[in-house]
Amino acid sequence: MVYQERVERATSGHGDMHDVSRDVARIVGRSHITTGIVNVHVVGSTAAVGTIEFEPGLQRDLPEILDKLMPAGRHYGHEQAWHDGNAHSHLQATTLGPSLSVPVGGGSPILGTWQQIILLECDVKPRQREIVVTVTGE
């Protein structure tokens, strides 16, 4: 069986992180799938999904380390072509990835105590994000 829903989330711009674990768990519950996989996918090339302990320190640390690894700048080919200031946003989002798969057991996503599913906005401006949640199993 396959079940799919979409979730909308407004972001405030670069580094804005959202815990979407409850949304995903609610969708898994509505799917009536007790054993399988849930895939979480953000539509777009400048946002990412992943897991992290969703707490203030890491909400600050993850965007900061990504900015150190891939800082904003005019030296990127994308920036030279488009002049839109978000080449580093594309690179950060690509590094983390747009999708995440989590096992489902007992009708819930199987996550650790301190592990939450997050949406990270990497773009330089506020965006309206669409997250596609697909549950597959039995």
C-alpha positions as CSV (number, residue, x, y, z in Angstrom):
1,M,0.0,0.0,0.0
2,V,1.1,3.6,-0.7
3,Y,-0.2,6.7,0.9
4,Q,0.9,10.3,0.2
5,E,0.2,13.8,1.6
6,R,1.7,17.2,1.2
7,V,2.6,19.7,3.9
8,E,3.1,23.4,3.4
9,R,5.6,25.3,5.5
10,A,6.5,29.0,5.3
11,T,10.2,29.8,6.0
12,S,11.8,33.1,7.0
13,G,15.0,32.6,4.9
14,H,18.5,31.3,5.1
15,G,19.1,29.0,8.1
16,D,15.5,28.8,9.2
17,M,14.9,25.2,10.6
18,H,11.5,23.6,11.2
19,D,10.8,20.4,13.1
20,V,8.3,18.4,10.9
21,S,8.4,15.2,12.9
22,R,4.8,15.6,14.2
23,D,3.5,16.3,10.6
24,V,5.2,13.1,9.4
25,A,4.0,11.0,12.3
26,R,0.4,12.3,11.8
27,I,0.6,11.4,8.1
28,V,2.0,7.9,8.9
29,G,-0.9,7.4,11.3
30,R,-3.5,8.4,8.7
31,S,-1.9,6.0,6.2
32,H,-2.9,3.0,8.3
33,I,0.5,1.5,7.3
34,T,2.1,-0.2,10.3
35,T,5.3,-1.5,8.8
36,G,7.2,0.1,5.9
37,I,9.1,3.2,5.0
38,V,8.2,6.9,5.0
39,N,9.9,9.2,2.6
40,V,10.0,12.9,3.3
41,H,10.9,15.1,0.3
42,V,11.1,18.9,0.0
43,V,10.3,20.3,-3.4
44,G,12.9,22.8,-4.7
45,S,16.6,23.1,-5.0
46,T,17.4,25.4,-2.1
47,A,16.0,23.5,0.9
48,A,16.9,20.3,2.6
49,V,15.5,17.7,4.9
50,G,17.3,15.5,7.5
51,T,17.4,14.5,11.1
52,I,19.0,16.3,14.0
53,E,18.3,16.9,17.7
54,F,16.0,19.9,17.3
55,E,17.3,22.2,20.0
56,P,18.5,25.8,19.9
57,G,22.2,25.1,19.9
58,L,22.0,22.8,16.9
59,Q,19.5,25.1,15.2
60,R,22.3,27.6,15.2
61,D,25.2,25.3,14.7
62,L,24.1,23.5,11.5
63,P,23.5,26.6,9.4
64,E,26.7,28.2,10.8
65,I,28.9,25.2,9.8
66,L,27.2,25.0,6.4
67,D,28.0,28.7,5.9
68,K,31.7,28.1,6.8
69,L,31.9,25.2,4.4
70,M,30.0,26.9,1.6
71,P,29.9,30.6,2.3
72,A,28.0,33.2,0.2
73,G,30.1,34.8,-2.5
74,R,30.4,36.0,-6.0
75,H,33.1,33.4,-7.0
76,Y,30.5,30.6,-7.8
77,G,29.6,29.9,-11.4
78,H,25.9,30.1,-10.5
79,E,26.4,33.5,-9.0
80,Q,28.3,34.8,-12.0
81,A,25.5,33.6,-14.3
82,W,22.4,34.6,-12.4
83,H,23.6,37.2,-9.8
84,D,20.9,36.1,-7.4
85,G,23.0,35.6,-4.3
86,N,22.0,32.0,-3.6
87,A,24.7,29.8,-5.2
88,H,25.8,28.7,-1.7
89,S,22.1,27.9,-1.0
90,H,22.0,25.4,-3.8
91,L,25.2,23.8,-2.7
92,Q,24.2,23.5,0.9
93,A,20.8,22.0,0.0
94,T,22.4,19.6,-2.4
95,T,24.9,18.5,0.2
96,L,22.2,17.7,2.8
97,G,19.7,16.4,0.3
98,P,16.1,16.9,-0.6
99,S,14.8,13.6,0.7
100,L,15.0,11.3,3.7
101,S,13.6,7.8,4.3
102,V,12.7,6.6,7.8
103,P,11.5,3.1,8.7
104,V,7.9,2.7,10.0
105,G,7.1,0.3,12.7
106,G,4.0,-0.1,14.8
107,G,2.4,2.6,12.7
108,S,5.0,5.3,13.6
109,P,8.3,6.6,12.2
110,I,11.1,4.9,14.0
111,L,13.3,7.7,15.4
112,G,15.6,8.0,18.3
113,T,14.6,9.9,21.5
114,W,16.7,13.0,20.4
115,Q,16.1,12.6,16.6
116,Q,13.7,14.8,14.8
117,I,12.9,15.2,11.1
118,I,13.8,18.8,10.0
119,L,13.3,21.1,7.1
120,L,16.2,23.5,6.6
121,E,15.8,26.6,4.4
122,C,19.0,27.3,2.6
123,D,17.7,30.0,0.3
124,V,18.5,33.7,1.0
125,K,14.8,34.8,1.1
126,P,11.6,33.6,2.7
127,R,9.9,30.7,0.8
128,Q,6.7,28.7,0.9
129,R,7.9,25.1,0.9
130,E,6.0,22.0,-0.1
131,I,7.0,18.8,1.6
132,V,5.8,15.5,0.1
133,V,5.4,12.6,2.5
134,T,5.0,9.2,1.0
135,V,4.4,6.1,3.2
136,T,4.9,2.7,1.6
137,G,4.3,-0.7,3.3
138,E,1.6,-2.8,4.8
